[in-house]
């Protein structure tokens, strides 16, 4: 889904697949670190694969999470950071597609947003 958006390149950052637009990462594989797993304590963490998606800002992040779509969540490591996590095995296609497009919109240059015909929340 991410690769189908205009001017997206796929690369690697911190050893994980990452999707970029205009040099900005908007989606990336985000496995849990040992510290993340410790923070879960006795709670079972969501099973991978996990995708991180940028949001326009923290208010947008809260709106995405408040929508209550299955598979969308955050962790304390992401507190204060405009991004959400998605458990790909649990997420359904439509909310995932919309979140990926919104992540692209959050990072794409305005000229690209205007010419892409994508819906915009800027």
Secondary structure per residue as TSV (DSSP state, phi and psi in degrees):
chain	resnum	aa	ss	phi	psi
A	1	X	-	360.0	-43.8
A	2	X	G	-66.1	-40.8
A	3	X	G	-67.9	-17.3
A	4	X	G	-82.1	-10.5
A	5	X	S	-78.9	154.5
A	6	X	T	-58.6	136.3
A	7	X	T	56.0	31.7
A	8	X	E	-87.0	137.2
A	9	X	E	-119.1	146.8
A	10	X	E	-107.7	134.3
A	11	X	E	-148.2	-157.6
A	12	X	E	-131.3	137.7
A	13	X	E	-139.6	129.5
A	14	X	T	55.7	32.2
A	15	X	T	80.0	10.6
A	16	X	E	-129.1	147.0
A	17	X	E	-56.9	135.2
A	18	X	E	-140.4	142.5
A	19	X	E	-111.4	132.8
A	20	X	E	-122.7	150.4
A	21	X	E	-132.8	128.7
A	22	X	T	51.8	37.6
A	23	X	T	79.7	0.4
A	24	X	E	-105.9	131.6
A	25	X	E	-74.2	128.0
A	26	X	E	-118.9	-15.3
A	27	X	E	-151.0	140.0
A	28	X	E	-156.4	150.6
A	29	X	E	-66.5	137.2
A	30	X	-	-138.1	76.9
A	31	X	-	-67.0	158.4
A	32	X	-	-77.5	137.6
A	33	X	-	-80.4	170.9
A	34	X	H	-60.1	-39.1
A	35	X	H	-64.8	-40.3
A	36	X	H	-59.4	-46.3
A	37	X	H	-62.9	-38.9
A	38	X	H	-62.2	-38.5
A	39	X	H	-65.2	-25.0
A	40	X	H	-70.5	-20.9
A	41	X	T	58.4	-126.4
A	42	X	T	-81.9	-10.8
A	43	X	S	-74.0	138.5
A	44	X	-	-79.8	123.2
A	45	X	-	-70.9	155.0
A	46	X	-	-58.1	138.8
A	47	X	-	-74.6	145.0
A	48	X	S	-74.8	173.6
A	49	X	-	-76.2	149.8
A	50	X	E	-115.9	135.1
A	51	X	E	-116.0	134.6
A	52	X	E	-99.2	138.1
A	53	X	E	-131.2	130.3
A	54	X	E	-65.7	151.6
A	55	X	-	-120.3	163.2
A	56	X	S	-60.1	-41.9
A	57	X	S	-163.2	-175.9
A	58	X	H	-68.6	-31.7
A	59	X	H	-65.8	-39.9
A	60	X	H	-65.5	-39.4
A	61	X	H	-58.1	-47.8
A	62	X	H	-62.7	-37.3
A	63	X	H	-66.0	-40.9
A	64	X	H	-61.7	-46.3
A	65	X	H	-67.6	-38.2
A	66	X	H	-66.8	-23.6
A	67	X	T	-63.0	-23.7
A	68	X	T	72.7	24.1
A	69	X	-	-66.3	136.3
A	70	X	T	-57.1	133.8
A	71	X	T	93.4	-12.3
A	72	X	E	-92.9	133.3
A	73	X	E	-161.4	-179.8
A	74	X	-	-140.7	171.1
A	75	X	-	-134.0	164.4
A	76	X	G	-60.0	-29.7
A	77	X	G	-59.8	-25.9
A	78	X	G	-95.1	4.4
A	79	X	T	-57.6	130.1
A	80	X	T	78.5	5.2
A	81	X	S	-116.7	131.5
A	82	X	S	-79.2	76.9
A	83	X	E	-162.2	152.9
A	84	X	E	-121.3	163.3
A	85	X	E	-110.5	149.0
A	86	X	E	-133.1	125.2
A	87	X	E	-82.7	105.3
A	88	X	T	-61.5	-34.8
A	89	X	T	-68.4	-21.3
A	90	X	T	-100.1	-26.9
A	91	X	-	-72.0	147.4
A	92	X	-	-94.9	159.5
A	93	X	H	-59.7	-48.6
A	94	X	H	-63.5	-53.2
A	95	X	H	-61.8	-34.3
A	96	X	H	-66.0	-46.9
A	97	X	H	-59.6	-44.7
A	98	X	H	-64.1	-40.0
A	99	X	H	-67.8	-37.3
A	100	X	H	-66.0	-43.9
A	101	X	H	-63.7	-42.0
A	102	X	H	-63.0	-37.2
A	103	X	H	-63.7	-42.0
A	104	X	H	-61.2	-46.5
A	105	X	H	-60.5	-35.0
A	106	X	H	-66.5	-23.1
A	107	X	H	-114.7	-18.8
A	108	X	S	-72.2	145.4
A	109	X	-	-66.2	150.6
A	110	X	H	-54.9	-40.6
A	111	X	H	-60.0	-36.3
A	112	X	H	-74.0	-38.8
A	113	X	H	-61.3	-44.9
A	114	X	H	-62.5	-40.7
A	115	X	H	-84.8	-13.3
A	116	X	H	-81.3	-20.7
A	117	X	T	77.2	8.3
A	118	X	-	-73.8	150.4
A	119	X	-	-65.6	152.2
A	120	X	-	-131.2	144.1
A	121	X	-	-119.6	17.1
A	122	X	-	-74.8	360.0
